[in-house]
Amino acid sequence: MKKRKVGRKFHRTSGQRKALLKSLARALILNGRIETSEAKAKELSSFVEKKITKAKKGDLAARRELLKIFSNPTVKKLIEEIAPSYKNRAGGYTRIIKKGPRASDGAKIAIIEFVK
């Protein structure tokens, strides 16, 4: 029986896909909101929410695990600024707002941002 696979491939190899998610997540963490395609925003949402949940622990093990993915300033902002603001929230840290299609190629565009 065929099973449904989780995640989108974006017509990229696994290394390129990981690099794409890392760079999008870094931009979202540092800027608070970014504009990207709808599919990328949906994938980014689950990726970032798992990292915020990890950052909410705030211990050394969580910091070291996040440092394997992100640079030091990104991890510092994630642990010291973003994670404490979601201390009493069990999930749903991001919001996706759909915009119209992009003029050049017609791709569906969305804004992803953190919930206040």
ChimeraX attribute file (.defattr): number of C-alpha atoms within 10 A of each C-alpha:
attribute: neighborCount
match mode: 1-to-1
recipient: residues
	/A:1	3
	/A:2	4
	/A:3	5
	/A:4	6
	/A:5	6
	/A:6	7
	/A:7	10
	/A:8	12
	/A:9	11
	/A:10	12
	/A:11	8
	/A:12	11
	/A:13	9
	/A:14	11
	/A:15	8
	/A:16	13
	/A:17	14
	/A:18	13
	/A:19	12
	/A:20	16
	/A:21	18
	/A:22	17
	/A:23	13
	/A:24	19
	/A:25	24
	/A:26	20
	/A:27	14
	/A:28	21
	/A:29	21
	/A:30	15
	/A:31	11
	/A:32	15
	/A:33	17
	/A:34	18
	/A:35	18
	/A:36	19
	/A:37	17
	/A:38	20
	/A:39	15
	/A:40	18
	/A:41	26
	/A:42	18
	/A:43	15
	/A:44	20
	/A:45	21
	/A:46	14
	/A:47	15
	/A:48	21
	/A:49	17
	/A:50	12
	/A:51	19
	/A:52	21
	/A:53	19
	/A:54	19
	/A:55	24
	/A:56	19
	/A:57	15
	/A:58	16
	/A:59	11
	/A:60	9
	/A:61	12
	/A:62	17
	/A:63	19
	/A:64	12
	/A:65	14
	/A:66	21
	/A:67	15
	/A:68	10
	/A:69	17
	/A:70	18
	/A:71	11
	/A:72	13
	/A:73	11
	/A:74	18
	/A:75	25
	/A:76	16
	/A:77	14
	/A:78	24
	/A:79	23
	/A:80	13
	/A:81	12
	/A:82	20
	/A:83	21
	/A:84	16
	/A:85	14
	/A:86	17
	/A:87	12
	/A:88	9
	/A:89	11
	/A:90	8
	/A:91	12
	/A:92	12
	/A:93	21
	/A:94	21
	/A:95	17
	/A:96	18
	/A:97	13
	/A:98	16
	/A:99	14
	/A:100	10
	/A:101	14
	/A:102	12
	/A:103	8
	/A:104	6
	/A:105	7
	/A:106	9
	/A:107	14
	/A:108	15
	/A:109	19
	/A:110	23
	/A:111	16
	/A:112	24
	/A:113	20
	/A:114	19
	/A:115	13
	/A:116	8
